[in-house]
């Protein structure tokens, strides 16, 4: 038996001896398969604590839910290859509103009900900044601690999509402040968030990534709803994926190859940003996609 951490593999039989501990994520797939039977696309290890921030939803059932992201995207994120013993994921509604917090400057319809954090990027940044406080204790509870010191040793990855990018800017900024404020709970408080990856960021020319975190964006040339003009990024990628398909080019489920390629490039880079960028570009070429970098 070969111990892969999450389960054990019998090389002579070519089979897993126990089921995938994350089998409930994809009920339609056998709990004994490896990488959804697509090992060239997925990395089936453990993942860490991913924080995913959705964009504009079409129904309330998509708020902070797998339904918005699709099972395939969530499986790709959870198979990131960076240890997450709990196997958990933290969903954030980047299109949320807060009736009890009018100081955010939220928009109201004629019935007096909120319709979200407004159409301006600055309002969504403010909404994200305020929302992080309510989530912080939940995030801490999902992170693994060293059994001897009691300090948190697990890291975080943050993924945003579309309008969620602006929300994520405020959310990440506040999260960094809260981590610093509670530094005694972390083994390395200056190195908690591995990266922020903004997929198809909306109103990117109005956004600046918070200082103190490595951040990237991926934009498609045929996507009229997003751009690659965010400030403060380690790399802004623009690709020709889904070329000629304006609608499909913005949908989150079409970013499966982008995600798996970026995660793999990050895992191989060992903190070298140039290596990460070059590796991502090369991996996307394998999918027939050309990527330019700013």
C-alpha positions as CSV (number, residue, x, y, z in Angstrom):
1,X,0.0,0.0,0.0
2,X,1.2,3.5,-0.8
3,X,0.0,6.2,1.7
4,X,-1.3,9.3,-0.1
5,X,-2.5,10.9,3.1
6,X,-6.1,11.1,2.2
7,X,-6.3,7.4,1.2
8,X,-4.2,4.3,0.4
9,X,-3.3,3.0,-3.1
10,X,-2.5,-0.6,-4.0
11,X,-0.1,-0.3,-6.9
12,X,-0.2,-4.0,-7.8
13,X,-3.9,-4.0,-8.2
14,X,-4.2,-0.4,-9.5
15,X,-6.9,0.4,-7.0
16,X,-7.6,2.6,-4.0
17,X,-8.3,0.5,-0.9
18,X,-10.7,3.1,0.6
19,X,-13.0,5.8,-0.7
20,X,-12.1,9.4,-1.5
21,X,-12.9,11.4,1.7
22,X,-14.3,14.2,-0.5
23,X,-16.6,11.8,-2.4
24,X,-19.7,13.8,-1.3
25,X,-18.5,16.7,-3.4
26,X,-19.4,14.8,-6.6
27,X,-22.1,12.3,-5.9
28,X,-22.3,11.3,-9.6
29,X,-18.7,10.0,-9.6
30,X,-17.5,6.8,-8.1
31,X,-15.9,7.3,-4.6
32,X,-13.0,5.1,-5.7
33,X,-11.9,6.9,-8.9
34,X,-8.8,9.0,-9.1
35,X,-9.0,12.6,-10.4
36,X,-12.5,12.0,-11.8
37,X,-10.8,9.6,-14.2
38,X,-9.2,12.7,-15.8
39,X,-5.6,12.8,-14.4
40,X,-4.4,15.1,-17.2
41,X,-6.8,17.8,-15.9
42,X,-7.1,17.3,-12.2
43,X,-4.6,17.0,-9.3
44,X,-6.2,14.7,-6.8
45,X,-4.5,15.5,-3.5
46,X,-5.8,17.5,-0.6
47,X,-6.2,21.2,-1.3
48,X,-6.1,23.8,1.5
49,X,-8.8,26.2,2.8
50,X,-10.1,27.8,-0.4
51,X,-12.3,30.9,0.0
52,X,-14.5,31.3,-3.0
53,X,-16.3,34.6,-3.7
54,X,-19.1,34.5,-6.3
55,X,-20.1,37.3,-8.6
56,X,-23.6,38.4,-9.6
57,X,-26.1,35.6,-9.0
58,X,-29.2,34.7,-11.0
59,X,-31.0,33.3,-8.0
60,X,-30.7,33.2,-4.2
61,X,-29.8,29.5,-4.5
62,X,-26.4,30.5,-6.0
63,X,-25.4,32.7,-3.1
64,X,-22.3,31.2,-1.3
65,X,-23.0,27.9,-2.9
66,X,-21.4,25.2,-5.1
67,X,-24.2,25.7,-7.6
68,X,-22.7,29.1,-8.7
69,X,-19.3,27.6,-9.3
70,X,-20.2,24.1,-10.6
71,X,-19.1,20.8,-9.2
72,X,-16.2,20.6,-11.6
73,X,-14.7,23.9,-10.6
74,X,-15.0,23.1,-6.9
75,X,-13.4,19.7,-7.4
76,X,-10.5,21.4,-9.3
77,X,-10.0,23.8,-6.4
78,X,-10.2,21.1,-3.7
79,X,-7.7,19.1,-5.7
80,X,-5.1,21.9,-5.4
81,X,-2.4,19.7,-4.0
82,X,-1.7,21.8,-0.9
83,X,-2.6,20.1,2.3
84,X,-6.0,20.8,3.8
85,X,-6.7,18.0,6.4
86,X,-10.2,19.2,6.9
87,X,-11.1,19.2,3.2
88,X,-13.3,22.2,3.7
89,X,-14.2,25.2,1.6
90,X,-15.5,28.6,2.6
91,X,-18.2,30.1,0.4
92,X,-18.7,33.9,0.4
93,X,-21.5,35.7,-1.4
94,X,-19.8,38.5,-3.3
95,X,-23.3,39.8,-4.5
96,X,-24.7,40.0,-1.0
97,X,-26.6,42.9,0.6
98,X,-26.9,43.9,4.2
99,X,-30.1,45.7,5.3
100,X,-28.8,46.4,8.8
101,X,-25.8,48.2,7.5
102,X,-26.9,51.2,5.4
103,X,-23.6,53.0,5.9
104,X,-22.2,50.8,3.1
105,X,-24.1,53.0,0.7
106,X,-26.2,50.1,-0.7
107,X,-28.7,50.7,-3.5
108,X,-32.4,50.4,-2.9
109,X,-35.2,49.7,-5.2
110,X,-38.6,51.4,-5.1
111,X,-39.9,48.9,-2.6
112,X,-37.3,49.9,-0.1
113,X,-35.4,46.6,-0.4
114,X,-31.7,46.4,-1.1
115,X,-30.7,45.1,-4.5
116,X,-27.0,44.4,-3.7
117,X,-23.9,46.4,-3.1
118,X,-24.7,48.8,-6.0
119,X,-23.2,48.9,-9.5
120,X,-20.0,50.7,-8.5
121,X,-16.9,48.8,-7.7
122,X,-16.2,51.0,-4.7
123,X,-19.4,50.0,-3.0
124,X,-18.7,46.4,-3.5
125,X,-15.2,46.8,-2.0
126,X,-16.8,48.4,1.0
127,X,-19.3,45.7,1.4
128,X,-16.6,43.0,1.2
129,X,-14.5,44.9,3.8
130,X,-17.4,44.9,6.3
131,X,-18.4,41.3,5.6
132,X,-15.1,39.8,6.5
133,X,-15.6,40.6,10.2
134,X,-18.7,38.3,10.4
135,X,-16.8,35.5,8.7
136,X,-13.5,35.6,10.5
137,X,-14.4,33.2,13.4
138,X,-15.8,30.7,11.0
139,X,-12.6,30.8,8.9
140,X,-10.5,30.3,12.0
141,X,-12.5,27.3,12.9
142,X,-11.8,25.6,9.6
143,X,-8.0,26.1,9.7
144,X,-5.8,23.3,11.1
145,X,-3.7,24.0,14.2
146,X,-0.4,22.5,15.3
147,X,-1.3,20.0,18.1
148,X,1.6,21.1,20.2
149,X,1.6,24.9,19.9
150,X,-2.1,25.3,19.1
151,X,-1.2,27.8,16.4
152,X,-2.8,27.8,12.9
153,X,-0.5,26.2,10.3
154,X,-2.9,25.9,7.4
155,X,-2.9,28.5,4.6
156,X,-5.7,30.1,2.5
157,X,-6.3,30.6,-1.2
158,X,-8.9,33.1,-2.3
159,X,-10.8,32.8,-5.6
160,X,-13.2,35.5,-7.0
161,X,-15.3,35.7,-10.1
162,X,-16.7,38.6,-12.0
163,X,-18.3,41.2,-9.6
164,X,-16.9,39.2,-6.8
165,X,-13.5,40.6,-7.5
166,X,-14.4,44.0,-6.1
167,X,-16.0,42.4,-3.1
168,X,-12.9,40.3,-2.7
169,X,-10.6,43.3,-2.7
170,X,-12.3,44.6,0.4
171,X,-12.8,41.2,1.9
172,X,-9.1,40.3,1.5
173,X,-7.9,43.7,2.9
174,X,-10.0,43.2,6.0
175,X,-8.9,39.6,6.3
176,X,-5.2,40.7,6.3
177,X,-6.0,43.2,9.0
178,X,-7.8,40.7,11.2
179,X,-5.0,38.1,10.7
180,X,-2.5,40.8,11.9
181,X,-4.7,41.7,14.8
182,X,-4.9,38.1,15.9
183,X,-1.3,37.3,15.0
184,X,-0.8,35.2,18.2
185,X,-3.1,32.5,16.7
186,X,-0.9,31.9,13.6
187,X,2.4,30.2,13.4
188,X,3.4,32.6,10.6
189,X,0.9,35.6,10.5
190,X,2.8,37.2,7.6
191,X,2.3,34.2,5.4
192,X,-1.3,33.0,5.7
193,X,-2.8,33.8,2.3
194,X,-1.0,32.0,-0.5
195,X,-2.6,34.0,-3.3
196,X,-5.8,35.7,-4.6
197,X,-6.9,34.6,-8.1
198,X,-9.5,36.8,-9.8
199,X,-11.3,35.1,-12.6
200,X,-12.9,37.5,-15.2
201,X,-12.8,40.5,-12.8
202,X,-15.5,43.0,-13.6
203,X,-14.7,46.7,-13.6
204,X,-11.0,45.8,-13.2
205,X,-9.8,49.3,-14.1
206,X,-11.4,50.5,-10.8
207,X,-9.7,48.0,-8.6
208,X,-6.4,47.7,-6.8
209,X,-5.4,44.5,-5.1
210,X,-4.6,45.0,-1.4
211,X,-0.9,45.2,-0.5
212,X,0.6,42.3,1.3
213,X,-0.8,39.5,-0.8
214,X,0.2,37.9,-4.1
215,X,-2.7,38.4,-6.5
216,X,-3.4,37.4,-10.1
217,X,-6.2,37.8,-12.6
218,X,-7.3,35.8,-15.7
219,X,-9.3,37.6,-18.4
220,X,-10.5,36.5,-21.9
221,X,-10.1,38.7,-24.9
222,X,-13.7,38.0,-26.0
223,X,-15.2,38.8,-22.6
224,X,-16.8,42.2,-22.6
225,X,-17.7,42.0,-18.9
226,X,-14.2,41.8,-17.5
227,X,-10.7,43.1,-18.0
228,X,-7.1,42.7,-16.9
229,X,-6.5,46.2,-15.6
230,X,-6.4,45.6,-11.8
231,X,-3.6,47.3,-10.0
232,X,-1.2,45.7,-7.6
233,X,-1.2,42.3,-9.3
234,X,1.8,39.9,-9.6
235,X,0.4,39.0,-13.1
236,X,-2.6,39.8,-15.2
237,X,-3.3,37.1,-17.7
238,X,-5.3,37.6,-20.9
239,X,-6.1,34.6,-23.1
240,X,-7.9,33.6,-26.3
241,X,-9.9,30.9,-24.5
242,X,-13.5,30.5,-25.7
243,X,-12.7,32.8,-28.6
244,X,-15.7,33.9,-30.6
245,X,-18.0,33.0,-27.7
246,X,-18.7,36.2,-25.8
247,X,-21.3,34.6,-23.4
248,X,-19.3,31.4,-22.7
249,X,-16.0,33.4,-22.2
250,X,-17.3,34.9,-18.9
251,X,-19.0,31.8,-17.4
252,X,-17.1,30.4,-14.4
253,X,-17.4,26.8,-15.5
254,X,-15.3,27.5,-18.6
255,X,-12.3,28.4,-16.3
256,X,-11.6,24.7,-15.4
257,X,-8.4,24.4,-17.5
258,X,-7.3,27.9,-16.3
259,X,-7.7,26.9,-12.7
260,X,-6.0,23.5,-12.9
261,X,-3.1,25.1,-14.9
262,X,-2.6,27.9,-12.4
263,X,-2.8,25.7,-9.4
264,X,-0.3,23.3,-10.9
265,X,2.0,26.2,-11.9
266,X,1.8,27.7,-8.4
267,X,2.6,24.3,-6.7
268,X,5.7,23.9,-8.9
269,X,7.0,27.5,-8.6
270,X,8.2,27.4,-5.0
271,X,7.5,31.0,-4.5
272,X,9.2,32.2,-7.7
273,X,6.7,34.5,-9.5
274,X,8.5,34.4,-12.8
275,X,8.5,30.6,-12.8
276,X,4.8,30.6,-11.9
277,X,3.9,32.9,-14.8
278,X,6.0,31.1,-17.4
279,X,4.7,27.7,-16.2
280,X,1.1,28.9,-16.4
281,X,1.6,30.2,-19.9
282,X,3.1,26.9,-21.1
283,X,0.5,24.8,-19.4
284,X,-2.3,26.8,-21.1
285,X,-0.6,26.2,-24.5
286,X,-1.1,22.5,-23.9
287,X,-4.8,23.2,-23.9
288,X,-4.5,25.1,-27.1
289,X,-4.8,28.5,-25.4
290,X,-2.4,31.5,-25.9
291,X,-1.9,33.7,-22.9
292,X,-0.3,37.2,-22.7
293,X,0.9,38.6,-19.4
294,X,0.9,42.1,-18.0
